[in-house]
Amino acid sequence: MAHRKSPSSGGASGSSRGWHGHALYFAPGESPGVNYRALSNAMHGHPTAGDRATLPPTAALIVRRIMMIVTLALLTCATAFAAEGDWPRFRGPNGTGISPAATVPVKWTESDYNWKVTLPGPGHSSPVLWGEKIFLTCADPKTAKRMILCLKTTDGSVLWQRDYPSKLYDQHQDNCYATSTPAADADRVYVTWTVPDEVILLALDHSGAEKWRRGLGPIVAKHGSGQSPIVHEDLVILANDQEDLARMVGAGRAAGKSFIVAVDRTSGQTRWQLDRRTALAPYSTPCVYQAEGGPPELIFTSTAHGITAVDPRTGRVNWEMEKVFLDRCVGSPVFGPGLVIASYGYGARGSLLVAVRPGSREKNVEPQLAWDMKKSVPLVPTPIVKDGRLFCWADDGTVTCMNVSTGEPLWRERVGGQFYGSPVWVAGRLYAIARNGDVVVIAASDTFEPLARMPLGEPSFSTPAVSGGVMYLRTATHLVSVGGKK
């Protein structure tokens, strides 16, 4: 299989805003007899003089018409991939945390559970769901053995479990060996975990058979790992940003090698890899942003690069806003109308949240700061954008409702408790699990209205999942199902 570097997007690497980035792009089925660069340029209406010598005069028109057909087919397939109600990744469809469910109750007691099952080990990962299957990871804290489970939505019974021996290593006291949330599609579930000498990304089919496994090299991360994979069209994408321990007092190891990788979801073969600078390891999971009339872009956050928009087809950087984050990115990026929203923090609290107007490579427009927020910023929980409002649920239980377009606060109130899990939006309400295991419910409205608080009985660092009108809640040792039609 041939490969090459994609052309530089220009701009100085030291600029605070600009275009740059190089990705190794592997074209499926590429052969030396085809000028793929010329074809790509023709597709986008930017053939060079060299391309014109390679392609006949009508090639651009023909290829662009073909590209329109292919794009329509891909959009149709992507729509068919996830049925309404599936929860295929961290925080559900595209990481928005929003569910169309109408049958999750506002409050409940344990007698209202559909079922509650004991898990074979702890974990902070969230459940993901496809159809009538729940996929979840657990780990043995004494041996670091990793476990991948598939359970039935109807009664929580285990359909299969796959165990992978591992080894212990140092990490943050609040991290664990099953922190990354899987991603799923109609055919497979994709899981990642790490040990110091290897980042592992693997795929199992819905029957539990391993289909492919990749070792992506060693990892350097003082607090352990926690980034989750996503599926976009025919790609599985993982941000493998690592740590430069020289930034920390007493560090003696070399910086880790940071990169973003996209692999073919069927074979696991690398389609492209984007090398990155290394600073502090982030724990955010990317989302897909698409401006009106524009192409889809993968949005990543990190200390070293700030906010980065990447072309999912090639791995080329479309735009980037650097030097906006001074410390670690933990919560994941979200988006609103014409805005990308992301944050960073230090220690146990967030420091800065920014709303950025995206740039455009095609229009030669650089990203611009729209507004920022410095008070009660979440560090770990990811915000919710819904109906023109941004809901920020901070680690200390302070919730802020803002106008997403302007950043104007509408209210800011304490709900009580400490939080690592992110909120989800269901039927005009926000649900979040406190670290002590209390499920807190408030109205997602322009006025603060607490609605309920229910204990799960043990700690939880996880985020709820919602599928088929049912909410799934993961605690230290149990998985709970509540809601749905009875």
N, C-alpha and C positions, 0 to 999 in steps of 0.2 A: 504494500500500500504506500503510495507516494505521499509526501508531505512537504510543506514549505511554510515560511513565515508569511503572514498576511502583510500587505503594505502598511507602513507607518501612517498613522492618522495625523501626524504633524504636531506642532506645539512643543514647548519646552517642558521637560518633566518637572522642573522646579516651579512652574507657574501655579498660582492658586486656582486658576480655572483654565481649562483648555482641552484640546483633543490630543490624546496619546494612548498608546497601548499596542502591544504586539501579541498576536495569538498564533500558535501553531495550529493550522487548519488541515484536517484530514478529510478529503472529499471521498465519500463512498463510491467505489468503482472507478476512481480516477485512473486515467491511463496517459502515458506520455504523448499520445497523439492528439489530445484535446487541450486547447488553450482555455483552461477554466477561468483564468483571470480575465481574459477577453470576454468570455461568456458572462461572467459576473458583472463586469463593467457595462456590457450591453444591456443586461437586464435592468440596470438602474439608470440607463440613459446617459452614462458617462464614459463612452469608449475613448481610449487614447489613440494617438496616431498609430502606435504599434498594434493596437487592437484592430484598427480598421484594415491594416495590412493582413491580419489573420482572418478576419471575418468578412463575408460578403456584405455589400451595402444594405441588404434587407435583413441582415441577421438580428440587429437590435430590435426591429419591429416584431419579427417572428418570435424571438426569445421572450420579449416582454409579453406577448400574447400568451405564450406557453406558461410564463410565470403567473399570469393572472388566473389561468385555469388551475394551476397547481396550488396557488394560494387559496382559492375558493375550496378546493378539495381538502386541503389541510384544515381550514377553518371548520368545514363540515365534520371531518374526523375528530377534531379536538372537541367539538360540541358533543359528539356521540360518545367520546371517551368517558366522561363523568356524567352519570345520571343525576338528575336533580336530587339533592339530599345527600349525596356521597360526601365524605369528609376525607380527602385523599392525602393531606399533608398537614404539617404544623399549622394550626389555626384555620384549617379548612380551605375551601376553594380560594386559591391565590393568596392565602395568608390573611384574608380580610377579617376573619373571626366572626363572620355574619352568616346566620342560618335562616332559611325561610320557614322553619318549623313553627307550627301553630299549636302543638300539643305538649309542650314542656310546661309543667305547672310553675306557678309563681313560688309556691312553698310546698313542702312535703315533710313527712316523717318517714322513719325507716319502714314502716308498714306499707308505704306507698311504692317502695322499690319494686321494679319488675324482677330484679334479681341482684344478688351481691355475691361475688365469687372471690376466693382467696387466690392470690397470685404466687408463683413459685419463687419470687424474689422482688426486692424493691426496685424502684426506678423513678426518674423524673420525666421521662418521655410521655408524650400524650398518645392516646389511642388514635389510629386512623381507620377509616371504614370504607369498604367497597362492597356494595350490595348487602348481603347478609353475613359478611365476614368482618371481624375486628382484628386488626394487626397491632401488636404491642411488643415492646421489649422489656426485659427484666435482666437483672444480674445478681450474682452471688457476691456480697461484699467481702466474704472471706477468701474467695479464690479468683474473683473477677470473671468467673464464667458468664458468658453472654447467652441469653435465651431469647429466641424469637417465637412468639405465640400467635396462633390464629384461633379465635373463639367465635362461637355462633352468637349472632345478635339476639336470637330468640330466648336463650336461657343461660348464656355465658359459658357453656360447656366448651372444653378445649378440643378443637378439631385436630390440631397438631402442634408440636413443640419441637424446635430444633435448638440443640445446645452446642456451644462453641467454647472449648477450653481457652483460657486467656491467662494473663498474669497481672499481679498487683503493681500499682505504681502510685506515686504521690499526686494528689490533686487537691483542689479546694475542699474544705471540710463540708461545704454544702453541695458539692458536685457528687456524682456517682458514676458507676460504670454503665448505666443505661439512661443517658440524658438526651441523646439525639432522637428526635421523632422520625419514624419511617415515612416513606412516601409510597403511594400505591397507584396502580392503574388497573385496567381491566384484565391484565395478564399476570402482573408480577407485583411483589412488594420489594422495596429497595431500602437497605439498612446500612448505616455506617457506624463504626466505632473505632477507637484508636488504642494502641499501646505505644510506648515511646519510640519503638523502632518501626512502626507501621501504621499508616492510615488505611483502613479497610472499607471498601465499598462493595456490597454484594447484592445479588438479586435472587429471590426465590419465587417460584410460581405459586399460584393460590392453593396448590396441594402440598407445598412445603419442600419441593425439590429445588435444590440449588441450581440455578441456570448459568450464572457466571459470578466471578469474584475477582476483584482488583486490589492489588497492593499498591498504594500511591506514595510509598516512601515514608521516612520517619517524620515524627512531629515533635516540635518544641512548643510547649504551652504550660506555663507554670501552674495554672489552675485546672488543667485537664481540658478535654474537648467538649463540644456541645452544639456545633452547627449541624443543621439537618439538611438532607437532600430535598430537591424538588424535581418534579417531572414537568417538562414543557415540550409539547408535541412529541417527537420521537427521541428526546434527549433526557437523560438524568444529569442534573447539574449539582455540583458540590463546591462550595467555597472552602478552600483549604488555606485560609490565612493563619499564619503562625506567629510566634513570639520572638522578639529580640531581647533576650534576657540581659543584655548589657545595659538596657534601660533601667534595670532593677538593682537595688543595692545588693552587693555580694554575689551577683550572678557571674558564672564562669563559663557558660556554654555559648557556642556560636549561635547566631540567629538561625531560625528555621527557614526552610524554603517555602515561600507562600505562592499559591496559584489558585486559579479557578479552573475546574475541569468540567467538560461536558462529554458524556459517553453515550454511545448508542444504547437505547434502553433494551434492545433485543439481544445484542451481543456483548455489551460492556466495552467495546472498543472505543478508544479516544477519538472523538470527532474534532475537538479543539481544546487547547490549553492556553490560558492567559496567565503569564508570569506576573507576580506582584512584588512590591516592596514589603518588607517585614517591619512591624513595630510592635503593637500589642495585639494579642490574639482576640478577635471579636467572637461573639456567640450568636450573631444575628443570622436569620434565614432570609434569602432573597425573595422578592416578589416580581411580578411582571407588570410593568407600566406601559400603557399605550395611549399616547395623545390622540386627540380626535384627528382622524385622517392620517395618522402616522403609524410606523411599524411598531411591533412589540419590542420592549427593551427589558432586560434583566437588571434589577436594581440591587446593588450590593453596598454595604457600609463597612468601613474599617477605619482605624486610627490613621493608617499609612496613606490611604487614598481618599478618605472622606466618603462622598457619595459617588458611585460609579454606575453608569448606564452602559450595558454591553449588548451588542447585537447577538441574539441567541443562535443565529445561523452560522456565524463565523468566529465569534469570540472577540471581535474588534470593539474597542471602546468607542462609544458614540459621543459621550460627554462625561465630564467629571468635575466635581467641585471638591477641591483639596483643601487641606489645612483648616477644616471646619470643626474637626473633632480632636481634642487635645488628649483624650484618654480612651478608655475601652468602650466599644459598641456592643451592647448585650441585647437590648430590645431590637426587634426587626423593623425594617422600613415599611411604611404604608403609603397610600396615595389618596389624593382627593382630586377634585376637578382642576386640572392644570397644575397640580402640586405633587411633589414627592416630599414625604415627611419622615425624619429620622432623628436619632438622638444619641448621646453618649453620656457617660457618667464616671464617677470615681468612688471607690470604696463601696458604700452601701446605698448611694443615692445618685439620681441623675443630675447632670450639670447643665445641659443645654439641649433643647429640641429646636430643630429648624424646619421651616417649610420652604422649599426651593422650587422655583419655576424652572422646569427642565430645559436643557439646551437642545439644539438640533444640529446634527452634523450636516444634513442636507441643506439647511437654511443658513448655516454658519452663525448660529445663535448660541451664545454661551449661557450656562445656567446662572440664575440670579436668586439671591436671597429675597423671599417675599416677606417673611416675618420670623421671629424667634420667640422662645419661651424659656425663662430661666428659673421660674418658681414652681416647685412641686413637680419636677420633671421625673418621669419613671426611668429607672435604670434597667431593670429586668423585664417588667411587663410591657407588652406591645400595645399601642393605642388602638382605638376603634374609630373609623370614619364612617358616618352614616347620616344621611339626610341633611347635609350641610353642616354637621356638627363633628367636632373632634373630641373624643372622650379619652383623657389621659388618666390612667389608674396607677398612681405612684406606689412604690414599694412600701411606704409607710401608711398606706390606706387612704391617702388624700386623692380624691377624684376631682378632676377639673373638666368642665364642659366649655368648649370654645367654639366660636365661629371659625370654621376651617378655612374660609377664604381670607379672613383678616387677622386671625389670631386673637380676637377680642374675647376675654373670658366672660362667660355668662354666669357661672357659679363655680365655687371651689369649696368642697366640704370633706370632712373626715368620716370614713365609714368604720374605722377601727380595725386593728389587725395589721400584720405584716404579710406582704405578698411577693411571691416569685412567679406564680401562674398569671397568665394574661386573661383579660375579660373576653367574653363572647357576647354577641348581640343576638337575642331571640325575641321576636314579637314585641319589640319596643322596650325590652328590658336588657340590662347588663348583668351577667353572672360571672363571678370570679371566686376562686378558691383561695382562702387565706392559708398561710403556712401551717397554722394549727389545725387545718381541715374544715374550717367553717366555710360554707357556701354563702356568699353575700350577694343579694339581689337588690338592684336599685332601678328606678325608671330611667330610661335613656331619653330624657326630655329636657326642655329649657329651664325646668325648675327641679331642684334636688328633691327626690322622694325615695327614701329607703323603703323597701318592700318586704324583705325577709332575710333571715339569717338562720341557717340550718347546719348543725354539726355533723360531719362525716365520721367522727370518732377517732381519727388519727391524722397525723400530719400529711400534707400534700404540697408538692412543689409543681404540680402539673396544671395543664390548661384543659378545660372541658372540651369534649367533642360532641357534635350534634349530627345525627343522621337518621333519616326516616321518621322524623318527629320525636326522636328519643335522645336524651342527654346521657353521656357516658362520663363518669367521674372517676379519676384514678387517685388512689391514696397510696400510702407507703406499702401496704400489703394487699389491697383489695381493688376490685373494679366494680362499679355500681352502675346500674341502668335504671333510669327513671323517666317517666313520661310516655307519650305515644297513646294511640287509641286503645281503649280497653273494652 
